Amino acid sequence: MWEAAKRWATRLYDGVVSYALKFGVVGIFGYVIDVGVFNALRVGVVGGETWLSGPISAKVISVSVATVATWGGNRYWTFRAHRRSRVWQELGEFTLVALGGMAIAVLCLVVSHYVLGFTSVLADNVSTNVVGLVLATSFRFLMYRYWVFAPHREGGRRLPGVPLASEESSEPA
């Protein structure tokens, strides 16, 4: 019975938990970039008081910068065992999913800022960087794990010599 439980736990860890933990670390890095660039643009530190400081344009730019950083982190660390041999196709699909996540965060911002009338920088941050973050992150994780970096995809086979998370931490017999 314990052996079966151990096998089940190992499969769960290899299948979801290790990816979710690594995805979270990469996501925190991307979040810092996203929030930093968003606020630098929003308060005019970068770009001054121009169209760049508007809430929507600031969010689009900040997500774009963070997407490039998180693609590298997810490709070369989180999902490295299943990265695709067709790099440009993978980047395109990653970007498409990131745009879906950005749309979710921007929709939260639009509803808060323009529909509900909460126009302060704090309200903009809560709507897009808290509410939007939770919804968009869930969407991105599922899409990256089961579509972009899915091992069943053509060119997405497990790379030789790259161990799964449970194999990285196990001692040689």
FENDA-V985646 format. One record per residue. RES is the residue in one letter. OMEGA is omega as a letter, one per 40 degrees, with the letter a starting at -180 (NA if undefined). D_CENTER is the distance of its C-alpha to the mean C-alpha in Angstrom with 2 decimals. Layout:
res omega d_center
RES OMEGA D_CENTER
RES OMEGA D_CENTER
//
This chain:
res omega d_center
M a 37.16
W i 35.26
E i 34.50
A i 32.97
A i 30.86
K i 29.74
R i 28.82
W a 26.91
A i 24.97
T i 24.25
R i 23.00
L i 20.75
Y i 19.38
D a 18.96
G a 17.60
V a 14.95
V a 15.36
S i 14.89
Y a 11.63
A i 10.42
L i 11.86
K i 10.48
F i 6.85
G i 7.98
V i 9.67
V i 7.21
G i 5.15
I i 8.78
F i 9.56
G i 7.19
Y i 8.56
V i 11.94
I a 11.84
D a 10.85
V i 13.52
G i 15.92
V i 16.08
F a 16.23
N i 19.06
A i 20.79
L a 21.07
R a 21.88
V i 24.76
G i 25.97
V i 25.51
V i 24.04
G i 25.81
G i 28.32
E i 29.22
T i 28.36
W i 26.25
L a 23.28
S i 23.75
G a 23.43
P a 20.63
I i 19.22
S i 19.59
A a 18.16
K i 14.95
V i 14.75
I a 15.44
S i 13.11
V i 9.99
S i 11.55
V a 12.07
A a 8.68
T i 7.39
V a 10.22
A a 9.61
T i 6.19
W i 7.89
G i 10.74
G i 9.40
N a 8.02
R a 11.19
Y i 13.59
W a 12.76
T a 10.53
F a 11.87
R i 14.72
A a 17.38
H i 16.28
R a 15.22
R i 17.21
S i 20.43
R a 19.92
V a 17.52
W i 17.85
Q i 17.39
E i 14.18
L i 12.93
G i 14.34
E i 12.72
F i 9.20
T i 10.25
L i 11.81
V i 8.93
A i 7.10
L i 10.64
G i 10.90
G i 8.19
M i 10.06
A i 13.23
I a 12.66
A i 12.21
V i 15.11
L i 17.16
C i 17.07
L i 18.21
V a 20.86
V a 22.24
S a 22.52
H a 23.82
Y a 25.97
V a 26.91
L i 27.33
G i 28.40
F a 26.37
T i 26.30
S i 26.01
V i 23.26
L i 22.73
A i 22.49
D i 20.03
N i 17.77
V a 18.24
S a 17.62
T a 14.46
N i 12.97
V a 14.12
V a 14.87
G a 12.39
L a 9.54
V a 10.74
L a 11.23
A i 8.17
T i 5.90
S i 8.70
F a 8.87
R a 5.59
F a 6.40
L a 9.88
M i 9.74
Y a 8.15
R a 10.52
Y i 13.43
W a 13.49
V a 11.88
F a 12.54
A a 15.21
P a 18.32
H a 20.65
R i 19.60
E a 22.11
G a 21.35
G a 18.77
R i 21.38
R a 21.02
L i 21.94
P i 25.27
G i 25.49
V a 21.88
P i 22.20
L a 20.08
A a 19.06
S i 22.40
E i 24.33
E a 22.99
S a 24.44
S i 27.59
E i 30.88
P a 32.97
A NA 35.81
//
